[in-house]
Amino acid sequence: MNTTSTIPRRRAPIIALLVANAISMIGNNLAVVAIPWFVLETTGSAAKTGVVAFATVVPTVVAAILGGALVDRVGNKRISVIADLVSAVTVSIIPLLHRTIGIEFWQLVLLVFVGAMLDAPGNTARMAIVPELAEAGGMSLEKANGASQAIQSASILAGPLLAGVLIAWLGASDVLWVDAASFVVSASIVWVCVPSAVDKIVQAGRYLDDVREGLLFIKRDQFLVALLLVGAVANFAGAPLFSVVLPVYAREFHGKATDLGLILGGVGAGSLVGALAFSAYGSRFRRRPLALTLSFISAAPIAMLALDPPIWAAVLIMAISGFGDGSVNPLIITVIYERVPAVLRGRVIGSLLACILAAAPFGMLIIGWSIEPLGVDVVIVCVSAILLLVTALFALSPALRNLDPPEESPDAEAAPAQ
């Protein structure tokens, strides 16, 4: 038997999913730049740009908690395809209206809101399908999740840069056509290359009962409760760090928008290297010491920005932080996959994401408000300190002491680990 030809064929679905993720994530990062730029070009209002940004956050949180049950009912593959197609339609309507009859601001907000509604279920579906595809392809979860994180990091690095080039060449409106096309390509790859047999579709009962079942599963598992707290703390400080603190820091200490791009590029580059390193070597280390080390690396260097280092040093600092973040995220996702049965994975992951994402708006309000009275340097130190709480939780929480794979048992699929 020729195993060298069999193994690549077995890995084709997981590779196809990773390629589709890369295209979809680059599309998302094109939108992150192109839509706000489009709003500024057409309205000239920073306040309206903020309203559009808010319209992407609220539905994501709501859909994450309610959409997990939908993923389990409809199937990971179908939801992934539907989410990409809805994104393609809503994004393409924006330039279509703009070029023909004109687009009202409320229409733009509505389209962004509707497009964001399925982002979280789509992400949940693609996350939930990884373990089965990785197992079928003979790929470890560490390697598969490391590759997924590497793709996400590369899209964060490449997407905004590509968006800037395309906006200068085509204009923000026409870049949205490119964005829509990327979602169609992603959906097509998943539809053609990912087998439907890997879906674990749940028999339909009352919808809210399915949502409640995912929340109850988390509540019964002390590890997942502790992990939810870790994620909420990280997102409370991490989300405003990138959306508010670093832009203000770059403006006050370095003065140029290109410097902000370099700093964010450093984060993306470090995260990419960290994800690739975890994919290649993560399975060789004990998980708890590794999580402690990586979470410390992701948090502690940020405080050094308050010393007003030169731009090259600021980029290096954030690259080191990005390395820790890019390595620890796939580690945590791997542990979640191991503890959650496949039939509950959609609603459990969706509920976890919703609770974690819900911390971001509060962080943006509180940390964003604190910059003016305290100064950006003090806020940077505070953000670093809050993120270091994640390391403290890994070190001190009894529920997080064992991150290693649970022992196999006949009841492993039926009951949550306590």
Secondary structure, DSSP 4 states (H G I P E B T S, - for coil): --HHHHHHHHHHHHHHHHHHHHHHHHHHHHHHHHHHHHHHHHH--HHHHHHHHHHHHHHHHHHHHHHHHHHHHH-HHHHHHHHHHHHHHHHHHHHHHHHTT---HHHHHHHHHHHHHTHHHHHHHHHHTHHHHHHHTT--HHHHHHHHHHHHHHHHHHHHHHHHHHHHHH-HHHHHHHHHHHHHHHHHHHHHHS-GGG--PPPP--HHHHHHHHHHHHHH-HHHHHHHHHHHHHHHHHHHIIIIIHHHHIIIII--HHHHHHHHHHHHHHHHHHHHHHHHHGGGS-HHHHHHHHHHHHHGGGGGGGG---HHHHHHHHHHHHHHHHHHHHHHHHHHHHHS-GGGHHHHHHHHHHHHHTHHHHHHHHHHHHHHHH-HHHHHHHHHHHHHHHHHHHHH-GGGS--SPPPP-TTTTTS---
